[in-house]
Amino acid sequence: MATAVAAMRYRHRAQDPHQVEDRQTTSIQGDLLNDDYTPMEFVVEVLKAVFHKPHADATRIMLHVHQNGMGVAGVYPFEVAETKTHTVEELARQAEYPLKCVMERSN
């Protein structure tokens, strides 16, 4: 839900041609949100498969998400971040886990 809302906000703002250009060049981070049900192993596998993280990095990110409630999986152009976010949520849905991935503007 948050992903769809974020995407709609970016699309809604992109009325002006300059805003379209900004959207294409803006760095967006994909954030994983912690929950009490998704197994840590699943999160590591998602990070490896979707975000192409090595096992050690995926484990480090997963532990950060687990301990801090959220963590950055990667920073990408808008369209790439949107695709990865949807892919994570679809994999979680298929596996019947509540894992969420949201997009936010990178600092």
Backbone as XML, in Angstrom:
<?xml version="1.0"?>
<chain id="A" units="angstrom">
  <residue number="1" name="MET">
    <atom name="N" x="0.828" y="-1.191" z="0.000"/>
    <atom name="CA" x="0.000" y="0.000" z="0.000"/>
    <atom name="C" x="0.870" y="1.251" z="0.000"/>
  </residue>
  <residue number="2" name="ALA">
    <atom name="N" x="1.872" y="1.288" z="0.882"/>
    <atom name="CA" x="2.741" y="2.458" z="0.944"/>
    <atom name="C" x="3.476" y="2.662" z="-0.373"/>
  </residue>
  <residue number="3" name="THR">
    <atom name="N" x="3.847" y="1.561" z="-1.034"/>
    <atom name="CA" x="4.535" y="1.649" z="-2.307"/>
    <atom name="C" x="3.642" y="2.296" z="-3.348"/>
  </residue>
  <residue number="4" name="ALA">
    <atom name="N" x="2.396" y="1.871" z="-3.404"/>
    <atom name="CA" x="1.460" y="2.437" z="-4.370"/>
    <atom name="C" x="1.240" y="3.915" z="-4.092"/>
  </residue>
  <residue number="5" name="VAL">
    <atom name="N" x="1.141" y="4.266" z="-2.835"/>
    <atom name="CA" x="0.947" y="5.672" z="-2.466"/>
    <atom name="C" x="2.155" y="6.491" z="-2.884"/>
  </residue>
  <residue number="6" name="ALA">
    <atom name="N" x="3.349" y="5.989" z="-2.613"/>
    <atom name="CA" x="4.564" y="6.715" z="-2.994"/>
    <atom name="C" x="4.646" y="6.881" z="-4.504"/>
  </residue>
  <residue number="7" name="ALA">
    <atom name="N" x="4.337" y="5.828" z="-5.241"/>
    <atom name="CA" x="4.371" y="5.902" z="-6.698"/>
    <atom name="C" x="3.354" y="6.912" z="-7.214"/>
  </residue>
  <residue number="8" name="MET">
    <atom name="N" x="2.161" y="6.917" z="-6.632"/>
    <atom name="CA" x="1.140" y="7.873" z="-7.059"/>
    <atom name="C" x="1.599" y="9.300" z="-6.767"/>
  </residue>
  <residue number="9" name="ARG">
    <atom name="N" x="2.235" y="9.516" z="-5.643"/>
    <atom name="CA" x="2.719" y="10.860" z="-5.318"/>
    <atom name="C" x="3.732" y="11.325" z="-6.350"/>
  </residue>
  <residue number="10" name="TYR">
    <atom name="N" x="4.671" y="10.442" z="-6.720"/>
    <atom name="CA" x="5.666" y="10.820" z="-7.713"/>
    <atom name="C" x="5.013" y="11.061" z="-9.069"/>
  </residue>
  <residue number="11" name="ARG">
    <atom name="N" x="4.081" y="10.207" z="-9.450"/>
    <atom name="CA" x="3.396" y="10.390" z="-10.733"/>
    <atom name="C" x="2.580" y="11.669" z="-10.736"/>
  </residue>
  <residue number="12" name="HIS">
    <atom name="N" x="1.912" y="11.942" z="-9.644"/>
    <atom name="CA" x="1.086" y="13.143" z="-9.558"/>
    <atom name="C" x="1.939" y="14.397" z="-9.657"/>
  </residue>
  <residue number="13" name="ARG">
    <atom name="N" x="3.104" y="14.380" z="-9.035"/>
    <atom name="CA" x="3.990" y="15.540" z="-9.069"/>
    <atom name="C" x="4.605" y="15.746" z="-10.450"/>
  </residue>
  <residue number="14" name="ALA">
    <atom name="N" x="4.671" y="14.701" z="-11.241"/>
    <atom name="CA" x="5.394" y="14.753" z="-12.514"/>
    <atom name="C" x="4.537" y="15.309" z="-13.644"/>
  </residue>
  <residue number="15" name="GLN">
    <atom name="N" x="3.864" y="16.427" z="-13.413"/>
    <atom name="CA" x="3.071" y="17.081" z="-14.447"/>
    <atom name="C" x="3.943" y="17.998" z="-15.299"/>
  </residue>
  <residue number="16" name="ASP">
    <atom name="N" x="4.856" y="18.680" z="-14.682"/>
    <atom name="CA" x="5.751" y="19.616" z="-15.324"/>
    <atom name="C" x="6.895" y="18.825" z="-15.973"/>
  </residue>
  <residue number="17" name="PRO">
    <atom name="N" x="7.310" y="19.168" z="-17.207"/>
    <atom name="CA" x="8.420" y="18.441" z="-17.850"/>
    <atom name="C" x="9.693" y="18.425" z="-17.006"/>
  </residue>
  <residue number="18" name="HIS">
    <atom name="N" x="9.943" y="19.507" z="-16.249"/>
    <atom name="CA" x="11.130" y="19.523" z="-15.391"/>
    <atom name="C" x="10.999" y="18.495" z="-14.270"/>
  </residue>
  <residue number="19" name="GLN">
    <atom name="N" x="9.782" y="18.296" z="-13.779"/>
    <atom name="CA" x="9.567" y="17.305" z="-12.735"/>
    <atom name="C" x="9.739" y="15.898" z="-13.277"/>
  </residue>
  <residue number="20" name="VAL">
    <atom name="N" x="9.349" y="15.669" z="-14.528"/>
    <atom name="CA" x="9.566" y="14.355" z="-15.141"/>
    <atom name="C" x="11.048" y="14.065" z="-15.184"/>
  </residue>
  <residue number="21" name="GLU">
    <atom name="N" x="11.841" y="15.065" z="-15.585"/>
    <atom name="CA" x="13.290" y="14.889" z="-15.620"/>
    <atom name="C" x="13.826" y="14.620" z="-14.221"/>
  </residue>
  <residue number="22" name="ASP">
    <atom name="N" x="13.340" y="15.350" z="-13.214"/>
    <atom name="CA" x="13.770" y="15.123" z="-11.840"/>
    <atom name="C" x="13.458" y="13.699" z="-11.404"/>
  </residue>
  <residue number="23" name="ARG">
    <atom name="N" x="12.283" y="13.214" z="-11.769"/>
    <atom name="CA" x="11.878" y="11.861" z="-11.389"/>
    <atom name="C" x="12.824" y="10.829" z="-11.985"/>
  </residue>
  <residue number="24" name="GLN">
    <atom name="N" x="13.288" y="11.087" z="-13.194"/>
    <atom name="CA" x="14.183" y="10.138" z="-13.851"/>
    <atom name="C" x="15.585" y="10.180" z="-13.266"/>
  </residue>
  <residue number="25" name="THR">
    <atom name="N" x="15.978" y="11.316" z="-12.698"/>
    <atom name="CA" x="17.335" y="11.433" z="-12.169"/>
    <atom name="C" x="17.390" y="11.353" z="-10.650"/>
  </residue>
  <residue number="26" name="THR">
    <atom name="N" x="16.241" y="11.382" z="-9.984"/>
    <atom name="CA" x="16.209" y="11.324" z="-8.527"/>
    <atom name="C" x="16.552" y="9.922" z="-8.055"/>
  </residue>
  <residue number="27" name="SER">
    <atom name="N" x="17.388" y="9.851" z="-7.053"/>
    <atom name="CA" x="17.714" y="8.560" z="-6.458"/>
    <atom name="C" x="16.653" y="8.196" z="-5.422"/>
  </residue>
  <residue number="28" name="ILE">
    <atom name="N" x="16.147" y="6.993" z="-5.549"/>
    <atom name="CA" x="15.120" y="6.486" z="-4.645"/>
    <atom name="C" x="15.691" y="5.266" z="-3.932"/>
  </residue>
  <residue number="29" name="GLN">
    <atom name="N" x="15.477" y="5.220" z="-2.631"/>
    <atom name="CA" x="15.953" y="4.043" z="-1.906"/>
    <atom name="C" x="14.793" y="3.102" z="-1.634"/>
  </residue>
  <residue number="30" name="GLY">
    <atom name="N" x="15.092" y="1.825" z="-1.757"/>
    <atom name="CA" x="14.135" y="0.786" z="-1.409"/>
    <atom name="C" x="14.389" y="0.383" z="0.034"/>
  </residue>
  <residue number="31" name="ASP">
    <atom name="N" x="13.404" y="0.589" z="0.892"/>
    <atom name="CA" x="13.539" y="0.273" z="2.313"/>
    <atom name="C" x="12.719" y="-0.965" z="2.656"/>
  </residue>
  <residue number="32" name="LEU">
    <atom name="N" x="13.338" y="-1.911" z="3.332"/>
    <atom name="CA" x="12.618" y="-3.070" z="3.850"/>
    <atom name="C" x="12.138" y="-2.737" z="5.259"/>
  </residue>
  <residue number="33" name="LEU">
    <atom name="N" x="10.910" y="-3.136" z="5.560"/>
    <atom name="CA" x="10.336" y="-2.887" z="6.885"/>
    <atom name="C" x="10.271" y="-4.185" z="7.670"/>
  </residue>
  <residue number="34" name="ASN">
    <atom name="N" x="10.664" y="-4.140" z="8.923"/>
    <atom name="CA" x="10.651" y="-5.320" z="9.772"/>
    <atom name="C" x="9.223" y="-5.717" z="10.140"/>
  </residue>
  <residue number="35" name="ASP">
    <atom name="N" x="9.019" y="-7.001" z="10.304"/>
    <atom name="CA" x="7.761" y="-7.510" z="10.860"/>
    <atom name="C" x="8.101" y="-8.719" z="11.723"/>
  </residue>
  <residue number="36" name="ASP">
    <atom name="N" x="7.124" y="-9.215" z="12.448"/>
    <atom name="CA" x="7.374" y="-10.316" z="13.381"/>
    <atom name="C" x="7.182" y="-11.700" z="12.772"/>
  </residue>
  <residue number="37" name="TYR">
    <atom name="N" x="6.873" y="-11.776" z="11.493"/>
    <atom name="CA" x="6.500" y="-13.064" z="10.900"/>
    <atom name="C" x="7.396" y="-13.540" z="9.761"/>
  </residue>
  <residue number="38" name="THR">
    <atom name="N" x="7.974" y="-12.629" z="9.010"/>
    <atom name="CA" x="8.811" y="-13.034" z="7.876"/>
    <atom name="C" x="10.131" y="-13.595" z="8.393"/>
  </residue>
  <residue number="39" name="PRO">
    <atom name="N" x="10.474" y="-14.826" z="7.994"/>
    <atom name="CA" x="11.733" y="-15.417" z="8.460"/>
    <atom name="C" x="12.955" y="-14.636" z="7.953"/>
  </residue>
  <residue number="40" name="MET">
    <atom name="N" x="13.962" y="-14.561" z="8.785"/>
    <atom name="CA" x="15.186" y="-13.861" z="8.413"/>
    <atom name="C" x="15.804" y="-14.452" z="7.156"/>
  </residue>
  <residue number="41" name="GLU">
    <atom name="N" x="15.719" y="-15.760" z="7.006"/>
    <atom name="CA" x="16.288" y="-16.427" z="5.838"/>
    <atom name="C" x="15.600" y="-15.967" z="4.551"/>
  </residue>
  <residue number="42" name="PHE">
    <atom name="N" x="14.292" y="-15.742" z="4.618"/>
    <atom name="CA" x="13.555" y="-15.265" z="3.448"/>
    <atom name="C" x="14.027" y="-13.861" z="3.069"/>
  </residue>
  <residue number="43" name="VAL">
    <atom name="N" x="14.223" y="-13.017" z="4.054"/>
    <atom name="CA" x="14.682" y="-11.653" z="3.795"/>
    <atom name="C" x="16.061" y="-11.681" z="3.142"/>
  </residue>
  <residue number="44" name="VAL">
    <atom name="N" x="16.945" y="-12.531" z="3.634"/>
    <atom name="CA" x="18.280" y="-12.660" z="3.041"/>
    <atom name="C" x="18.163" y="-13.114" z="1.590"/>
  </residue>
  <residue number="45" name="GLU">
    <atom name="N" x="17.328" y="-14.092" z="1.317"/>
    <atom name="CA" x="17.160" y="-14.588" z="-0.051"/>
    <atom name="C" x="16.590" y="-13.516" z="-0.976"/>
  </residue>
  <residue number="46" name="VAL">
    <atom name="N" x="15.650" y="-12.723" z="-0.477"/>
    <atom name="CA" x="15.093" y="-11.621" z="-1.272"/>
    <atom name="C" x="16.176" y="-10.590" z="-1.592"/>
  </residue>
  <residue number="47" name="LEU">
    <atom name="N" x="16.970" y="-10.248" z="-0.603"/>
    <atom name="CA" x="18.046" y="-9.284" z="-0.828"/>
    <atom name="C" x="19.045" y="-9.798" z="-1.861"/>
  </residue>
  <residue number="48" name="LYS">
    <atom name="N" x="19.317" y="-11.079" z="-1.835"/>
    <atom name="CA" x="20.242" y="-11.661" z="-2.807"/>
    <atom name="C" x="19.611" y="-11.719" z="-4.207"/>
  </residue>
  <residue number="49" name="ALA">
    <atom name="N" x="18.358" y="-12.144" z="-4.277"/>
    <atom name="CA" x="17.711" y="-12.350" z="-5.578"/>
    <atom name="C" x="17.273" y="-11.042" z="-6.239"/>
  </residue>
  <residue number="50" name="VAL">
    <atom name="N" x="16.669" y="-10.153" z="-5.486"/>
    <atom name="CA" x="16.102" y="-8.939" z="-6.071"/>
    <atom name="C" x="17.116" y="-7.802" z="-6.125"/>
  </residue>
  <residue number="51" name="PHE">
    <atom name="N" x="17.897" y="-7.647" z="-5.050"/>
    <atom name="CA" x="18.832" y="-6.526" z="-4.971"/>
    <atom name="C" x="20.264" y="-6.922" z="-5.296"/>
  </residue>
  <residue number="52" name="HIS">
    <atom name="N" x="20.485" y="-8.193" z="-5.630"/>
    <atom name="CA" x="21.793" y="-8.720" z="-6.056"/>
    <atom name="C" x="22.896" y="-8.450" z="-5.025"/>
  </residue>
  <residue number="53" name="LYS">
    <atom name="N" x="22.542" y="-8.641" z="-3.760"/>
    <atom name="CA" x="23.505" y="-8.455" z="-2.670"/>
    <atom name="C" x="24.247" y="-9.763" z="-2.416"/>
  </residue>
  <residue number="54" name="PRO">
    <atom name="N" x="25.547" y="-9.693" z="-2.137"/>
    <atom name="CA" x="26.264" y="-10.891" z="-1.704"/>
    <atom name="C" x="25.683" y="-11.368" z="-0.369"/>
  </residue>
  <residue number="55" name="HIS">
    <atom name="N" x="25.884" y="-12.629" z="-0.062"/>
    <atom name="CA" x="25.296" y="-13.211" z="1.148"/>
    <atom name="C" x="25.651" y="-12.416" z="2.410"/>
  </residue>
  <residue number="56" name="ALA">
    <atom name="N" x="26.911" y="-12.031" z="2.560"/>
    <atom name="CA" x="27.339" y="-11.299" z="3.763"/>
    <atom name="C" x="26.624" y="-9.954" z="3.863"/>
  </residue>
  <residue number="57" name="ASP">
    <atom name="N" x="26.504" y="-9.227" z="2.754"/>
    <atom name="CA" x="25.805" y="-7.931" z="2.767"/>
    <atom name="C" x="24.317" y="-8.119" z="3.041"/>
  </residue>
  <residue number="58" name="ALA">
    <atom name="N" x="23.733" y="-9.150" z="2.430"/>
    <atom name="CA" x="22.310" y="-9.423" z="2.647"/>
    <atom name="C" x="22.034" y="-9.739" z="4.114"/>
  </residue>
  <residue number="59" name="THR">
    <atom name="N" x="22.909" y="-10.496" z="4.722"/>
    <atom name="CA" x="22.754" y="-10.832" z="6.141"/>
    <atom name="C" x="22.896" y="-9.586" z="7.009"/>
  </residue>
  <residue number="60" name="ARG">
    <atom name="N" x="23.860" y="-8.740" z="6.690"/>
    <atom name="CA" x="24.067" y="-7.503" z="7.442"/>
    <atom name="C" x="22.841" y="-6.588" z="7.338"/>
  </residue>
  <residue number="61" name="ILE">
    <atom name="N" x="22.302" y="-6.431" z="6.134"/>
    <atom name="CA" x="21.113" y="-5.592" z="5.935"/>
    <atom name="C" x="19.920" y="-6.178" z="6.677"/>
  </residue>
  <residue number="62" name="MET">
    <atom name="N" x="19.738" y="-7.509" z="6.576"/>
    <atom name="CA" x="18.626" y="-8.165" z="7.267"/>
    <atom name="C" x="18.701" y="-7.932" z="8.767"/>
  </residue>
  <residue number="63" name="LEU">
    <atom name="N" x="19.897" y="-8.049" z="9.347"/>
    <atom name="CA" x="20.055" y="-7.818" z="10.784"/>
    <atom name="C" x="19.772" y="-6.360" z="11.145"/>
  </residue>
  <residue number="64" name="HIS">
    <atom name="N" x="20.181" y="-5.454" z="10.280"/>
    <atom name="CA" x="19.888" y="-4.036" z="10.514"/>
    <atom name="C" x="18.372" y="-3.793" z="10.506"/>
  </residue>
  <residue number="65" name="VAL">
    <atom name="N" x="17.684" y="-4.384" z="9.538"/>
    <atom name="CA" x="16.219" y="-4.257" z="9.466"/>
    <atom name="C" x="15.594" y="-4.840" z="10.727"/>
  </residue>
  <residue number="66" name="HIS">
    <atom name="N" x="16.063" y="-6.000" z="11.138"/>
    <atom name="CA" x="15.519" y="-6.679" z="12.311"/>
    <atom name="C" x="15.715" y="-5.849" z="13.588"/>
  </residue>
  <residue number="67" name="GLN">
    <atom name="N" x="16.877" y="-5.245" z="13.722"/>
    <atom name="CA" x="17.204" y="-4.507" z="14.940"/>
    <atom name="C" x="16.656" y="-3.078" z="14.953"/>
  </residue>
  <residue number="68" name="ASN">
    <atom name="N" x="16.488" y="-2.469" z="13.778"/>
    <atom name="CA" x="16.124" y="-1.054" z="13.708"/>
    <atom name="C" x="14.734" y="-0.792" z="13.119"/>
  </residue>
  <residue number="69" name="GLY">
    <atom name="N" x="14.065" y="-1.840" z="12.688"/>
    <atom name="CA" x="12.717" y="-1.662" z="12.156"/>
    <atom name="C" x="12.657" y="-1.422" z="10.668"/>
  </residue>
  <residue number="70" name="MET">
    <atom name="N" x="13.734" y="-0.949" z="10.081"/>
    <atom name="CA" x="13.806" y="-0.768" z="8.634"/>
    <atom name="C" x="15.259" y="-0.631" z="8.225"/>
  </residue>
  <residue number="71" name="GLY">
    <atom name="N" x="15.496" y="-0.832" z="6.939"/>
    <atom name="CA" x="16.847" y="-0.702" z="6.426"/>
    <atom name="C" x="16.833" y="-0.531" z="4.931"/>
  </residue>
  <residue number="72" name="VAL">
    <atom name="N" x="17.857" y="0.107" z="4.413"/>
    <atom name="CA" x="17.961" y="0.391" z="2.984"/>
    <atom name="C" x="18.500" y="-0.839" z="2.260"/>
  </residue>
  <residue number="73" name="ALA">
    <atom name="N" x="17.718" y="-1.316" z="1.306"/>
    <atom name="CA" x="18.143" y="-2.452" z="0.492"/>
    <atom name="C" x="18.987" y="-1.996" z="-0.688"/>
  </residue>
  <residue number="74" name="GLY">
    <atom name="N" x="18.741" y="-0.770" z="-1.160"/>
    <atom name="CA" x="19.503" y="-0.239" z="-2.277"/>
    <atom name="C" x="18.958" y="1.095" z="-2.713"/>
  </residue>
  <residue number="75" name="VAL">
    <atom name="N" x="19.747" y="1.815" z="-3.512"/>
    <atom name="CA" x="19.361" y="3.122" z="-4.044"/>
    <atom name="C" x="19.419" y="3.046" z="-5.560"/>
  </residue>
  <residue number="76" name="TYR">
    <atom name="N" x="18.319" y="3.442" z="-6.201"/>
    <atom name="CA" x="18.157" y="3.259" z="-7.637"/>
    <atom name="C" x="17.403" y="4.432" z="-8.245"/>
  </residue>
  <residue number="77" name="PRO">
    <atom name="N" x="17.431" y="4.540" z="-9.577"/>
    <atom name="CA" x="16.530" y="5.475" z="-10.247"/>
    <atom name="C" x="15.078" y="5.057" z="-9.964"/>
  </residue>
  <residue number="78" name="PHE">
    <atom name="N" x="14.143" y="5.977" z="-10.103"/>
    <atom name="CA" x="12.755" y="5.743" z="-9.723"/>
    <atom name="C" x="12.186" y="4.448" z="-10.302"/>
  </residue>
  <residue number="79" name="GLU">
    <atom name="N" x="12.282" y="4.255" z="-11.615"/>
    <atom name="CA" x="11.658" y="3.094" z="-12.252"/>
    <atom name="C" x="12.246" y="1.781" z="-11.752"/>
  </residue>
  <residue number="80" name="VAL">
    <atom name="N" x="13.550" y="1.764" z="-11.514"/>
    <atom name="CA" x="14.207" y="0.550" z="-11.014"/>
    <atom name="C" x="13.743" y="0.277" z="-9.582"/>
  </residue>
  <residue number="81" name="ALA">
    <atom name="N" x="13.712" y="1.314" z="-8.758"/>
    <atom name="CA" x="13.254" y="1.160" z="-7.372"/>
    <atom name="C" x="11.806" y="0.683" z="-7.331"/>
  </residue>
  <residue number="82" name="GLU">
    <atom name="N" x="10.981" y="1.232" z="-8.211"/>
    <atom name="CA" x="9.575" y="0.834" z="-8.265"/>
    <atom name="C" x="9.436" y="-0.647" z="-8.630"/>
  </residue>
  <residue number="83" name="THR">
    <atom name="N" x="10.199" y="-1.092" z="-9.614"/>
    <atom name="CA" x="10.155" y="-2.494" z="-10.032"/>
    <atom name="C" x="10.630" y="-3.414" z="-8.913"/>
  </residue>
  <residue number="84" name="LYS">
    <atom name="N" x="11.730" y="-3.063" z="-8.272"/>
    <atom name="CA" x="12.263" y="-3.902" z="-7.197"/>
    <atom name="C" x="11.295" y="-3.952" z="-6.014"/>
  </residue>
  <residue number="85" name="THR">
    <atom name="N" x="10.687" y="-2.833" z="-5.697"/>
    <atom name="CA" x="9.710" y="-2.787" z="-4.607"/>
    <atom name="C" x="8.538" y="-3.712" z="-4.894"/>
  </residue>
  <residue number="86" name="HIS">
    <atom name="N" x="8.016" y="-3.631" z="-6.109"/>
    <atom name="CA" x="6.892" y="-4.501" z="-6.480"/>
    <atom name="C" x="7.308" y="-5.970" z="-6.480"/>
  </residue>
  <residue number="87" name="THR">
    <atom name="N" x="8.527" y="-6.257" z="-6.926"/>
    <atom name="CA" x="9.019" y="-7.633" z="-6.958"/>
    <atom name="C" x="9.115" y="-8.207" z="-5.545"/>
  </residue>
  <residue number="88" name="VAL">
    <atom name="N" x="9.657" y="-7.430" z="-4.614"/>
    <atom name="CA" x="9.764" y="-7.882" z="-3.223"/>
    <atom name="C" x="8.382" y="-8.188" z="-2.667"/>
  </residue>
  <residue number="89" name="GLU">
    <atom name="N" x="7.452" y="-7.281" z="-2.873"/>
    <atom name="CA" x="6.122" y="-7.478" z="-2.303"/>
    <atom name="C" x="5.400" y="-8.654" z="-2.961"/>
  </residue>
  <residue number="90" name="GLU">
    <atom name="N" x="5.633" y="-8.889" z="-4.231"/>
    <atom name="CA" x="5.019" y="-10.025" z="-4.905"/>
    <atom name="C" x="5.617" y="-11.344" z="-4.392"/>
  </residue>
  <residue number="91" name="LEU">
    <atom name="N" x="6.929" y="-11.400" z="-4.217"/>
    <atom name="CA" x="7.564" y="-12.606" z="-3.669"/>
    <atom name="C" x="7.052" y="-12.886" z="-2.255"/>
  </residue>
  <residue number="92" name="ALA">
    <atom name="N" x="6.933" y="-11.840" z="-1.452"/>
    <atom name="CA" x="6.429" y="-12.007" z="-0.084"/>
    <atom name="C" x="4.981" y="-12.483" z="-0.108"/>
  </residue>
  <residue number="93" name="ARG">
    <atom name="N" x="4.182" y="-11.914" z="-0.993"/>
    <atom name="CA" x="2.773" y="-12.323" z="-1.091"/>
    <atom name="C" x="2.668" y="-13.790" z="-1.486"/>
  </residue>
  <residue number="94" name="GLN">
    <atom name="N" x="3.466" y="-14.202" z="-2.470"/>
    <atom name="CA" x="3.442" y="-15.599" z="-2.917"/>
    <atom name="C" x="3.857" y="-16.551" z="-1.798"/>
  </residue>
  <residue number="95" name="ALA">
    <atom name="N" x="4.795" y="-16.112" z="-0.975"/>
    <atom name="CA" x="5.266" y="-16.949" z="0.136"/>
    <atom name="C" x="4.391" y="-16.785" z="1.384"/>
  </residue>
  <residue number="96" name="GLU">
    <atom name="N" x="3.394" y="-15.915" z="1.282"/>
    <atom name="CA" x="2.463" y="-15.640" z="2.377"/>
    <atom name="C" x="3.146" y="-15.043" z="3.603"/>
  </residue>
  <residue number="97" name="TYR">
    <atom name="N" x="4.086" y="-14.100" z="3.327"/>
    <atom name="CA" x="4.745" y="-13.344" z="4.381"/>
    <atom name="C" x="4.338" y="-11.883" z="4.271"/>
  </residue>
  <residue number="98" name="PRO">
    <atom name="N" x="4.321" y="-11.170" z="5.382"/>
    <atom name="CA" x="3.905" y="-9.766" z="5.357"/>
    <atom name="C" x="5.036" y="-8.766" z="5.064"/>
  </residue>
  <residue number="99" name="LEU">
    <atom name="N" x="6.172" y="-9.231" z="4.568"/>
    <atom name="CA" x="7.312" y="-8.346" z="4.303"/>
    <atom name="C" x="6.892" y="-7.188" z="3.397"/>
  </residue>
  <residue number="100" name="LYS">
    <atom name="N" x="7.291" y="-5.986" z="3.771"/>
    <atom name="CA" x="6.990" y="-4.788" z="2.993"/>
    <atom name="C" x="8.281" y="-4.109" z="2.565"/>
  </residue>
  <residue number="101" name="CYS">
    <atom name="N" x="8.230" y="-3.552" z="1.363"/>
    <atom name="CA" x="9.327" y="-2.758" z="0.830"/>
    <atom name="C" x="8.711" y="-1.455" z="0.346"/>
  </residue>
  <residue number="102" name="VAL">
    <atom name="N" x="9.260" y="-0.341" z="0.779"/>
    <atom name="CA" x="8.739" y="0.962" z="0.405"/>
    <atom name="C" x="9.829" y="1.794" z="-0.257"/>
  </residue>
  <residue number="103" name="MET">
    <atom name="N" x="9.400" y="2.779" z="-1.019"/>
    <atom name="CA" x="10.334" y="3.671" z="-1.688"/>
    <atom name="C" x="10.321" y="5.021" z="-0.986"/>
  </residue>
  <residue number="104" name="GLU">
    <atom name="N" x="11.516" y="5.620" z="-0.886"/>
    <atom name="CA" x="11.582" y="6.994" z="-0.417"/>
    <atom name="C" x="12.772" y="7.670" z="-1.067"/>
  </residue>
  <residue number="105" name="ARG">
    <atom name="N" x="12.679" y="8.959" z="-1.177"/>
    <atom name="CA" x="13.748" y="9.732" z="-1.803"/>
    <atom name="C" x="15.023" y="9.563" z="-0.994"/>
  </residue>
  <residue number="106" name="SER">
    <atom name="N" x="16.111" y="9.307" z="-1.685"/>
    <atom name="CA" x="17.409" y="9.127" z="-1.023"/>
    <atom name="C" x="17.988" y="10.490" z="-0.655"/>
  </residue>
  <residue number="107" name="ASN">
    <atom name="N" x="18.687" y="10.538" z="0.456"/>
    <atom name="CA" x="19.290" y="11.812" z="0.893"/>
    <atom name="C" x="20.506" y="12.157" z="0.088"/>
  </residue>
</chain>
